[in-house]
Amino acid sequence: MTNIGTYWRGGVLLVFWNTALSGCLALVVAGFAASTHRTVLDSRWMQWMGERSYGLYLWHLPVMYAALMGWPEIKSQIVTSLLIVLGTTALCAELSYRLVERPAMRAARQWSQRFQISSGS
């Protein structure tokens, strides 16, 4: 059973995060609609976002809660809070991508290759 009111009790920070996410998605859709999706999706920024999208998804809520718990006045400082949360989330996503995701994908690829070679013999 969920209570949507509990989700929104976090304040404006949650509203602005959802708005920022929606804006990014709108840019992607607009890129496709304008037939310029090659230049939009091939940009380094979009490639970075795509590679770290799971980390961004994974870290955004813990970072928001940590910010709200550690600095309750952050709710009233919208721009500052948005910059802090987005920056911290991006940093956490980058670190988890480099320290966890890439090594895990590399290990899985190596394991898969070993398994294919040994089962094919």
Phi and psi restraints in degrees (value plus and minus 20) as a CYANA .aco file:
   2 THR   PHI    -132.0   -92.0
   2 THR   PSI     136.1   176.1
   3 ASN   PHI    -148.9  -108.9
   3 ASN   PSI      84.5   124.5
   4 ILE   PHI     -83.2   -43.2
   4 ILE   PSI     -47.7    -7.7
   5 GLY   PHI     -83.9   -43.9
   5 GLY   PSI     -53.4   -13.4
   6 THR   PHI     -83.7   -43.7
   6 THR   PSI     -60.3   -20.3
   7 TYR   PHI     -81.8   -41.8
   7 TYR   PSI     -64.3   -24.3
   8 TRP   PHI    -102.5   -62.5
   8 TRP   PSI     -27.4    12.6
   9 ARG   PHI     -84.9   -44.9
   9 ARG   PSI     -35.0     5.0
  10 GLY   PHI     -85.5   -45.5
  10 GLY   PSI     -38.3     1.7
  11 GLY   PHI      80.7   120.7
  11 GLY   PSI    -183.2  -143.2
  12 VAL   PHI     -87.1   -47.1
  12 VAL   PSI     -43.6    -3.6
  13 LEU   PHI     -79.0   -39.0
  13 LEU   PSI     -62.6   -22.6
  14 LEU   PHI     -86.5   -46.5
  14 LEU   PSI     -58.8   -18.8
  15 VAL   PHI     -83.5   -43.5
  15 VAL   PSI     -65.3   -25.3
  16 PHE   PHI     -89.1   -49.1
  16 PHE   PSI     -54.5   -14.5
  17 TRP   PHI     -83.0   -43.0
  17 TRP   PSI     -65.8   -25.8
  18 ASN   PHI     -83.8   -43.8
  18 ASN   PSI     -57.0   -17.0
  19 THR   PHI     -85.7   -45.7
  19 THR   PSI     -62.7   -22.7
  20 ALA   PHI     -83.5   -43.5
  20 ALA   PSI     -63.2   -23.2
  21 LEU   PHI     -82.7   -42.7
  21 LEU   PSI     -64.6   -24.6
  22 SER   PHI     -81.8   -41.8
  22 SER   PSI     -58.7   -18.7
  23 GLY   PHI     -83.2   -43.2
  23 GLY   PSI     -61.6   -21.6
  24 CYS   PHI     -83.4   -43.4
  24 CYS   PSI     -63.7   -23.7
  25 LEU   PHI     -84.0   -44.0
  25 LEU   PSI     -57.8   -17.8
  26 ALA   PHI     -83.1   -43.1
  26 ALA   PSI     -57.3   -17.3
  27 LEU   PHI     -83.7   -43.7
  27 LEU   PSI     -60.1   -20.1
  28 VAL   PHI     -84.5   -44.5
  28 VAL   PSI     -66.6   -26.6
  29 VAL   PHI     -83.0   -43.0
  29 VAL   PSI     -62.1   -22.1
  30 ALA   PHI     -82.6   -42.6
  30 ALA   PSI     -57.2   -17.2
  31 GLY   PHI     -81.7   -41.7
  31 GLY   PSI     -63.4   -23.4
  32 PHE   PHI     -85.8   -45.8
  32 PHE   PSI     -63.8   -23.8
  33 ALA   PHI     -83.5   -43.5
  33 ALA   PSI     -53.5   -13.5
  34 ALA   PHI    -107.4   -67.4
  34 ALA   PSI     -15.2    24.8
  35 SER   PHI      38.7    78.7
  35 SER   PSI       4.6    44.6
  36 THR   PHI    -131.7   -91.7
  36 THR   PSI       0.8    40.8
  37 HIS   PHI     -79.9   -39.9
  37 HIS   PSI     -46.3    -6.3
  38 ARG   PHI     -81.7   -41.7
  38 ARG   PSI     -66.9   -26.9
  39 THR   PHI     -94.2   -54.2
  39 THR   PSI     -53.8   -13.8
  40 VAL   PHI     -90.1   -50.1
  40 VAL   PSI     -70.9   -30.9
  41 LEU   PHI     -96.1   -56.1
  41 LEU   PSI     -41.2    -1.2
  42 ASP   PHI    -105.8   -65.8
  42 ASP   PSI     -25.3    14.7
  43 SER   PHI     -87.3   -47.3
  43 SER   PSI     132.4   172.4
  44 ARG   PHI     -81.2   -41.2
  44 ARG   PSI     -57.1   -17.1
  45 TRP   PHI     -81.6   -41.6
  45 TRP   PSI     -66.3   -26.3
  46 MET   PHI     -89.8   -49.8
  46 MET   PSI     -55.1   -15.1
  47 GLN   PHI     -85.4   -45.4
  47 GLN   PSI     -62.2   -22.2
  48 TRP   PHI     -80.0   -40.0
  48 TRP   PSI     -67.2   -27.2
  49 MET   PHI     -81.3   -41.3
  49 MET   PSI     -61.2   -21.2
  50 GLY   PHI     -85.1   -45.1
  50 GLY   PSI     -61.3   -21.3
  51 GLU   PHI     -90.0   -50.0
  51 GLU   PSI     -48.9    -8.9
  52 ARG   PHI    -128.1   -88.1
  52 ARG   PSI      -7.2    32.8
  53 SER   PHI     -80.0   -40.0
  53 SER   PSI     -58.5   -18.5
  54 TYR   PHI     -85.3   -45.3
  54 TYR   PSI     -63.0   -23.0
  55 GLY   PHI     -83.7   -43.7
  55 GLY   PSI     -58.7   -18.7
  56 LEU   PHI     -82.8   -42.8
  56 LEU   PSI     -63.2   -23.2
  57 TYR   PHI     -84.7   -44.7
  57 TYR   PSI     -63.6   -23.6
  58 LEU   PHI     -86.7   -46.7
  58 LEU   PSI     -58.4   -18.4
  59 TRP   PHI    -115.0   -75.0
  59 TRP   PSI     -38.3     1.7
  60 HIS   PHI     -80.9   -40.9
  60 HIS   PSI     -63.3   -23.3
  61 LEU   PHI     -91.3   -51.3
  61 LEU   PSI     -66.4   -26.4
  62 PRO   PHI     -79.2   -39.2
  62 PRO   PSI     -56.7   -16.7
  63 VAL   PHI     -86.8   -46.8
  63 VAL   PSI     -61.9   -21.9
  64 MET   PHI     -82.9   -42.9
  64 MET   PSI     -65.3   -25.3
  65 TYR   PHI     -84.6   -44.6
  65 TYR   PSI     -60.0   -20.0
  66 ALA   PHI     -83.1   -43.1
  66 ALA   PSI     -60.7   -20.7
  67 ALA   PHI     -84.5   -44.5
  67 ALA   PSI     -62.4   -22.4
  68 LEU   PHI     -87.7   -47.7
  68 LEU   PSI     -58.1   -18.1
  69 MET   PHI     -93.9   -53.9
  69 MET   PSI     -61.4   -21.4
  70 GLY   PHI    -101.1   -61.1
  70 GLY   PSI     -41.2    -1.2
  71 TRP   PHI    -167.0  -127.0
  71 TRP   PSI      57.9    97.9
  72 PRO   PHI     -78.6   -38.6
  72 PRO   PSI     -47.7    -7.7
  73 GLU   PHI     -91.1   -51.1
  73 GLU   PSI     -26.9    13.1
  74 ILE   PHI     -82.4   -42.4
  74 ILE   PSI     -45.9    -5.9
  75 LYS   PHI     -79.6   -39.6
  75 LYS   PSI     -52.9   -12.9
  76 SER   PHI    -107.3   -67.3
  76 SER   PSI     -29.8    10.2
  77 GLN   PHI    -131.4   -91.4
  77 GLN   PSI      59.7    99.7
  78 ILE   PHI     -81.4   -41.4
  78 ILE   PSI     -73.5   -33.5
  79 VAL   PHI     -84.3   -44.3
  79 VAL   PSI     -66.1   -26.1
  80 THR   PHI     -81.1   -41.1
  80 THR   PSI     -65.8   -25.8
  81 SER   PHI     -84.3   -44.3
  81 SER   PSI     -59.4   -19.4
  82 LEU   PHI     -83.2   -43.2
  82 LEU   PSI     -65.1   -25.1
  83 LEU   PHI     -84.6   -44.6
  83 LEU   PSI     -62.1   -22.1
  84 ILE   PHI     -85.2   -45.2
  84 ILE   PSI     -67.3   -27.3
  85 VAL   PHI     -87.3   -47.3
  85 VAL   PSI     -64.1   -24.1
  86 LEU   PHI     -84.3   -44.3
  86 LEU   PSI     -63.2   -23.2
  87 GLY   PHI     -84.2   -44.2
  87 GLY   PSI     -65.3   -25.3
  88 THR   PHI     -86.4   -46.4
  88 THR   PSI     -60.5   -20.5
  89 THR   PHI     -83.0   -43.0
  89 THR   PSI     -63.8   -23.8
  90 ALA   PHI     -83.3   -43.3
  90 ALA   PSI     -59.9   -19.9
  91 LEU   PHI     -84.9   -44.9
  91 LEU   PSI     -66.1   -26.1
  92 CYS   PHI     -82.2   -42.2
  92 CYS   PSI     -60.5   -20.5
  93 ALA   PHI     -84.4   -44.4
  93 ALA   PSI     -61.0   -21.0
  94 GLU   PHI     -83.5   -43.5
  94 GLU   PSI     -66.5   -26.5
  95 LEU   PHI     -84.0   -44.0
  95 LEU   PSI     -64.2   -24.2
  96 SER   PHI     -88.3   -48.3
  96 SER   PSI     -51.7   -11.7
  97 TYR   PHI     -85.5   -45.5
  97 TYR   PSI     -67.3   -27.3
  98 ARG   PHI     -94.0   -54.0
  98 ARG   PSI     -57.9   -17.9
  99 LEU   PHI    -113.9   -73.9
  99 LEU   PSI     -40.6    -0.6
 100 VAL   PHI    -141.9  -101.9
 100 VAL   PSI     -77.6   -37.6
 101 GLU   PHI     -84.0   -44.0
 101 GLU   PSI     -73.5   -33.5
 102 ARG   PHI     -80.6   -40.6
 102 ARG   PSI     -68.5   -28.5
 103 PRO   PHI     -80.5   -40.5
 103 PRO   PSI     -57.7   -17.7
 104 ALA   PHI     -86.6   -46.6
 104 ALA   PSI     -61.3   -21.3
 105 MET   PHI     -86.2   -46.2
 105 MET   PSI     -59.5   -19.5
 106 ARG   PHI     -83.0   -43.0
 106 ARG   PSI     -65.4   -25.4
 107 ALA   PHI     -84.1   -44.1
 107 ALA   PSI     -60.6   -20.6
 108 ALA   PHI     -84.7   -44.7
 108 ALA   PSI     -59.6   -19.6
 109 ARG   PHI     -83.8   -43.8
 109 ARG   PSI     -64.7   -24.7
 110 GLN   PHI     -84.1   -44.1
 110 GLN   PSI     -63.0   -23.0
 111 TRP   PHI     -82.8   -42.8
 111 TRP   PSI     -62.2   -22.2
 112 SER   PHI     -82.9   -42.9
 112 SER   PSI     -62.7   -22.7
 113 GLN   PHI     -84.9   -44.9
 113 GLN   PSI     -61.7   -21.7
 114 ARG   PHI     -83.5   -43.5
 114 ARG   PSI     -60.1   -20.1
 115 PHE   PHI     -86.0   -46.0
 115 PHE   PSI     -60.6   -20.6
 116 GLN   PHI     -86.1   -46.1
 116 GLN   PSI     -59.6   -19.6
 117 ILE   PHI     -88.2   -48.2
 117 ILE   PSI     -66.1   -26.1
 118 SER   PHI     -91.7   -51.7
 118 SER   PSI     -51.9   -11.9
 119 SER   PHI    -100.7   -60.7
 119 SER   PSI     -41.4    -1.4
 120 GLY   PHI    -101.6   -61.6
 120 GLY   PSI     -36.1     3.9
